[in-house]
Amino acid sequence: MAKTLPPMHPGEVLREEFLVPLNISAGSLARICGVPRTRIERLASEETGVTADTALRLGKALNTSPQLWLNLQNAYDMQMAERSIGKSLSKIKSVADAT
């Protein structure tokens, strides 16, 4: 059976699409965003997720939309949840099918 790749964490996008190409450290981005260095470091190392506050700050600092960051986080969370409870989900019947 083929092994599936883990879902893409928003921190990977931050690290690989912004920090590395822009040659900017997590600490520098944190200063620009006005947040503790550890917030950006933990996000970039995929230890924590994106909050609405962080999304707004990243959007402004990186000239992206805050929705980009929240959508990445939401997609990650949904994929992780589906992997976690997928077998239970398959047992749930639709209310429309029950009538």
Secondary structure, DSSP 8 states (H G I E B T S, - for coil): ---------HHHHIIIIIIHHHT--HHHHHHHHTS-HHHHHHHHTTSS---HHHHHHHHHHHTS-HHHHHHHHHHHHHHHHHHHHHHHHHT---HHHH-
